[in-house]
């Protein structure tokens, strides 16, 4: 078994092929138009038919910080604060099941076989790369 940690936008630097991938809490922080290219690059590093599992946050009223603005790429931002940076913006998408499935069109074995599970605070996604 071999694991690799790499820049998600520079997977060409990773040598060899892998037989599975996990994408944890990254999806929601990317500009929506960049997602298909990132997933396509990930799929190139994976053997055909490899499982990919992704997990991220769902919007939960009263728990999630509501998006405060949208950019020209229709990516919402939410405002966050801390003691070191009282006002900064964090990109945060809360995709629904349809958006998750649409993003995988052409990137996954039949989109009908894509498994999406919507939990109270998180969504889980599992698909297989194209053969």
PASEBA-1860 file (N, C-alpha, C; in nm, 3 decimals):
! residues 131
1> XXXXXXXX> 0.085/-0.117/0.000/0.000/0.000/0.000/0.090/0.123/0.000 ~ 0.048/0.223/-0.077/0.125/0.347/-0.086/0.028/0.465/-0.084 ~ 0.059/0.563/-0.004/-0.019/0.685/0.004/0.067/0.798/-0.050 ~ 0.002/0.903/-0.097/0.074/1.021/-0.143/-0.003/1.146/-0.104 ~ 0.068/1.245/-0.062/0.011/1.375/-0.034/0.065/1.468/-0.141 ~ -0.023/1.544/-0.204/0.021/1.629/-0.315/-0.070/1.750/-0.327 ~ -0.024/1.847/-0.403/-0.103/1.963/-0.436/-0.214/1.918/-0.530 ~ -0.337/1.940/-0.492/-0.451/1.893/-0.571/-0.453/1.950/-0.712
9> XXXXXXXX> -0.386/2.064/-0.732/-0.383/2.127/-0.864/-0.256/2.095/-0.941 ~ -0.171/2.008/-0.886/-0.048/1.969/-0.955/-0.023/1.820/-0.934 ~ -0.120/1.739/-0.973/-0.108/1.595/-0.954/-0.013/1.529/-1.053 ~ 0.032/1.605/-1.153/0.131/1.550/-1.246/0.263/1.524/-1.175 ~ 0.285/1.588/-1.062/0.407/1.568/-0.985/0.407/1.434/-0.911 ~ 0.291/1.370/-0.902/0.280/1.241/-0.835/0.308/1.132/-0.938 ~ 0.399/1.044/-0.905/0.433/0.937/-0.999/0.347/0.813/-0.974 ~ 0.328/0.736/-1.078/0.254/0.611/-1.067/0.105/0.631/-1.073
17> XXXXXXXX> 0.035/0.518/-1.060/-0.112/0.519/-1.059/-0.159/0.466/-0.926 ~ -0.276/0.507/-0.889/-0.334/0.468/-0.762/-0.465/0.396/-0.787 ~ -0.514/0.324/-0.686/-0.637/0.249/-0.707/-0.754/0.302/-0.623 ~ -0.737/0.417/-0.559/-0.845/0.480/-0.485/-0.803/0.622/-0.448 ~ -0.904/0.707/-0.419/-0.874/0.844/-0.375/-0.980/0.888/-0.275 ~ -0.938/0.974/-0.183/-1.027/1.035/-0.085/-1.009/1.186/-0.095 ~ -1.121/1.257/-0.109/-1.121/1.403/-0.117/-1.203/1.453/0.002 ~ -1.134/1.500/0.104/-1.202/1.540/0.226/-1.204/1.690/0.248
25> XXXXXXXX> -1.321/1.748/0.250/-1.345/1.887/0.287/-1.266/1.985/0.200 ~ -1.250/1.950/0.073/-1.186/2.038/-0.026/-1.290/2.092/-0.123 ~ -1.382/2.008/-0.165/-1.482/2.040/-0.267/-1.547/2.175/-0.240 ~ -1.587/2.198/-0.117/-1.665/2.318/-0.084/-1.584/2.447/-0.089 ~ -1.453/2.437/-0.095/-1.369/2.557/-0.095/-1.315/2.593/-0.232 ~ -1.355/2.520/-0.335/-1.306/2.545/-0.470/-1.408/2.623/-0.551 ~ -1.360/2.702/-0.647/-1.450/2.768/-0.738/-1.520/2.660/-0.820 ~ -1.649/2.668/-0.831/-1.726/2.564/-0.900/-1.674/2.533/-1.040
33> XXXXXXXX> -1.637/2.633/-1.121/-1.589/2.601/-1.256/-1.457/2.520/-1.256 ~ -1.382/2.520/-1.148/-1.254/2.447/-1.142/-1.271/2.300/-1.104 ~ -1.385/2.264/-1.049/-1.405/2.127/-1.001/-1.388/2.020/-1.109 ~ -1.452/2.032/-1.226/-1.435/1.926/-1.326/-1.289/1.905/-1.367 ~ -1.212/2.012/-1.383/-1.071/1.999/-1.421/-0.991/1.931/-1.311 ~ -1.020/1.966/-1.187/-0.949/1.902/-1.076/-0.982/1.752/-1.070 ~ -1.109/1.718/-1.084/-1.149/1.577/-1.079/-1.094/1.500/-1.199 ~ -1.089/1.564/-1.314/-1.031/1.499/-1.432/-0.883/1.470/-1.408
41> XXXXXXXX> -0.812/1.565/-1.352/-0.669/1.545/-1.321/-0.652/1.433/-1.217 ~ -0.740/1.427/-1.119/-0.735/1.320/-1.020/-0.758/1.185/-1.087 ~ -0.858/1.178/-1.174/-0.889/1.053/-1.242/-0.772/1.001/-1.325 ~ -0.692/1.090/-1.381/-0.576/1.049/-1.461/-0.475/0.973/-1.375 ~ -0.466/1.006/-1.248/-0.372/0.940/-1.158/-0.425/0.806/-1.107 ~ -0.552/0.777/-1.136/-0.616/0.656/-1.085/-0.634/0.552/-1.195 ~ -0.626/0.426/-1.157/-0.654/0.317/-1.250/-0.802/0.322/-1.289 ~ -0.837/0.279/-1.410/-0.979/0.276/-1.450/-1.062/0.195/-1.350
49> XXXXXXXX> -1.178/0.248/-1.318/-1.268/0.181/-1.225/-1.236/0.201/-1.079 ~ -1.140/0.288/-1.049/-1.102/0.313/-0.909/-1.211/0.390/-0.836 ~ -1.233/0.356/-0.708/-1.331/0.433/-0.631/-1.273/0.566/-0.584 ~ -1.357/0.666/-0.585/-1.323/0.797/-0.530/-1.433/0.829/-0.428 ~ -1.390/0.865/-0.310/-1.483/0.902/-0.204/-1.456/1.047/-0.165 ~ -1.562/1.125/-0.158/-1.550/1.265/-0.118/-1.650/1.290/-0.006 ~ -1.614/1.380/0.083/-1.701/1.419/0.193/-1.684/1.569/0.217 ~ -1.793/1.635/0.250/-1.785/1.778/0.279/-1.911/1.820/0.356
57> XXXXXXXX> -1.915/1.947/0.390/-2.024/2.001/0.472/-2.149/2.026/0.391 ~ -2.264/2.011/0.457/-2.392/2.055/0.405/-2.429/2.185/0.475 ~ -2.513/2.264/0.410/-2.563/2.383/0.476/-2.669/2.341/0.576 ~ -2.654/2.384/0.700/-2.750/2.353/0.806/-2.790/2.485/0.872 ~ -2.915/2.527/0.854/-2.958/2.652/0.918/-2.933/2.648/1.069 ~ -2.879/2.758/1.119/-2.851/2.767/1.261/-2.717/2.710/1.301 ~ -2.652/2.635/1.210/-2.521/2.577/1.239/-2.415/2.631/1.143 ~ -2.448/2.635/1.015/-2.353/2.684/0.913/-2.360/2.835/0.905
65> XXXXXXXX> -2.247/2.896/0.872/-2.246/3.039/0.846/-2.301/3.060/0.706 ~ -2.401/3.143/0.695/-2.464/3.166/0.565/-2.367/3.237/0.471 ~ -2.374/3.202/0.343/-2.293/3.269/0.243/-2.327/3.415/0.239 ~ -2.225/3.499/0.227/-2.247/3.642/0.235/-2.247/3.710/0.100 ~ -2.180/3.653/0.002/-2.170/3.719/-0.128/-2.142/3.614/-0.235 ~ -2.156/3.654/-0.358/-2.122/3.566/-0.470/-2.025/3.640/-0.561 ~ -1.933/3.564/-0.617/-1.840/3.622/-0.712/-1.895/3.605/-0.851 ~ -1.821/3.650/-0.950/-1.865/3.635/-1.089/-1.872/3.488/-1.130
73> XXXXXXXX> -1.805/3.399/-1.056/-1.810/3.257/-1.088/-1.922/3.187/-1.012 ~ -2.010/3.263/-0.954/-2.124/3.209/-0.879/-2.079/3.123/-0.761 ~ -1.962/3.154/-0.707/-1.913/3.082/-0.590/-1.939/3.167/-0.467 ~ -2.017/3.117/-0.375/-2.046/3.197/-0.256/-1.927/3.203/-0.161 ~ -1.925/3.308/-0.084/-1.827/3.324/0.022/-1.901/3.337/0.152 ~ -1.835/3.300/0.259/-1.893/3.329/0.389/-1.791/3.410/0.465 ~ -1.838/3.495/0.553/-1.748/3.574/0.635/-1.709/3.494/0.758 ~ -1.584/3.504/0.795/-1.536/3.437/0.914/-1.450/3.535/0.992
81> XXXXXXXX> -1.433/3.509/1.117/-1.347/3.597/1.196/-1.268/3.514/1.295 ~ -1.155/3.570/1.334/-1.071/3.510/1.436/-0.998/3.623/1.507 ~ -0.919/3.591/1.604/-0.846/3.696/1.675/-0.737/3.757/1.588 ~ -0.685/3.682/1.491/-0.578/3.734/1.405/-0.631/3.800/1.279 ~ -0.748/3.760/1.232/-0.805/3.818/1.110/-0.955/3.836/1.132 ~ -0.994/3.949/1.187/-1.134/3.965/1.227/-1.235/3.961/1.112 ~ -1.194/3.997/0.991/-1.287/3.996/0.878/-1.216/3.943/0.754 ~ -1.242/3.821/0.721/-1.189/3.768/0.596/-1.293/3.677/0.534
89> XXXXXXXX> -1.276/3.654/0.405/-1.372/3.574/0.333/-1.317/3.434/0.309 ~ -1.404/3.337/0.321/-1.369/3.199/0.294/-1.468/3.148/0.190 ~ -1.416/3.094/0.081/-1.504/3.037/-0.019/-1.573/2.915/0.042 ~ -1.703/2.907/0.027/-1.775/2.793/0.083/-1.896/2.763/-0.004 ~ -1.892/2.650/-0.072/-2.004/2.601/-0.151/-2.080/2.499/-0.068 ~ -2.207/2.494/-0.088/-2.290/2.391/-0.026/-2.369/2.324/-0.138 ~ -2.305/2.236/-0.216/-2.375/2.176/-0.330/-2.486/2.081/-0.285 ~ -2.590/2.075/-0.366/-2.695/1.977/-0.340/-2.666/1.852/-0.423
97> XXXXXXXX> -2.749/1.752/-0.409/-2.724/1.625/-0.477/-2.717/1.643/-0.628 ~ -2.805/1.722/-0.686/-2.807/1.744/-0.832/-2.674/1.805/-0.877 ~ -2.624/1.904/-0.805/-2.499/1.968/-0.844/-2.382/1.870/-0.835 ~ -2.380/1.787/-0.733/-2.274/1.686/-0.721/-2.276/1.593/-0.841 ~ -2.394/1.543/-0.875/-2.407/1.452/-0.989/-2.371/1.521/-1.120 ~ -2.416/1.646/-1.139/-2.386/1.719/-1.262/-2.236/1.742/-1.278 ~ -2.166/1.767/-1.168/-2.022/1.789/-1.174/-1.950/1.665/-1.222 ~ -2.004/1.548/-1.193/-1.939/1.422/-1.231/-1.972/1.375/-1.372
105> XXXXXXXX> -2.062/1.443/-1.440/-2.099/1.402/-1.575/-1.974/1.395/-1.663 ~ -1.951/1.281/-1.724/-1.834/1.261/-1.810/-1.707/1.226/-1.737 ~ -1.712/1.224/-1.602/-1.593/1.195/-1.522/-1.605/1.064/-1.445 ~ -1.727/1.012/-1.437/-1.751/0.893/-1.356/-1.822/0.787/-1.440 ~ -1.804/0.662/-1.399/-1.882/0.556/-1.462/-2.027/0.592/-1.438 ~ -2.117/0.537/-1.515/-2.251/0.597/-1.525/-2.292/0.678/-1.403 ~ -2.328/0.801/-1.431/-2.365/0.890/-1.322/-2.478/0.829/-1.240 ~ -2.557/0.742/-1.301/-2.663/0.674/-1.225/-2.604/0.587/-1.115
113> XXXXXXXX> -2.478/0.544/-1.131/-2.411/0.461/-1.031/-2.339/0.543/-0.924 ~ -2.343/0.675/-0.937/-2.282/0.761/-0.837/-2.366/0.753/-0.710 ~ -2.300/0.728/-0.599/-2.371/0.718/-0.472/-2.354/0.849/-0.395 ~ -2.465/0.911/-0.360/-2.465/1.033/-0.280/-2.547/1.005/-0.155 ~ -2.488/1.035/-0.040/-2.560/1.020/0.085/-2.560/1.155/0.156 ~ -2.680/1.203/0.187/-2.696/1.331/0.255/-2.723/1.305/0.402 ~ -2.626/1.337/0.484/-2.639/1.322/0.629/-2.681/1.457/0.688 ~ -2.699/1.462/0.818/-2.745/1.586/0.880/-2.650/1.704/0.853
121> XXXXXXXX> -2.521/1.683/0.868/-2.424/1.792/0.856/-2.325/1.775/0.743 ~ -2.323/1.659/0.681/-2.224/1.629/0.578/-2.290/1.558/0.460 ~ -2.223/1.564/0.345/-2.262/1.478/0.233/-2.144/1.386/0.204 ~ -2.177/1.268/0.156/-2.078/1.169/0.115/-2.105/1.135/-0.031 ~ -1.998/1.118/-0.106/-2.009/1.091/-0.248/-1.913/0.978/-0.282 ~ -1.960/0.880/-0.358/-1.872/0.774/-0.404/-1.900/0.752/-0.552 ~ -1.792/0.746/-0.630/-1.804/0.714/-0.771/-1.683/0.633/-0.814 ~ -1.691/0.576/-0.932/-1.579/0.504/-0.990/-1.532/0.578/-1.115
129> XXX> -1.400/0.581/-1.133/-1.344/0.647/-1.251/-1.382/0.569/-1.377 ~ -1.377/0.638/-1.488/-1.410/0.576/-1.616/-1.310/0.468/-1.651 ~ -1.358/0.365/-1.717/-1.270/0.254/-1.760/-1.194/0.292/-1.885
END
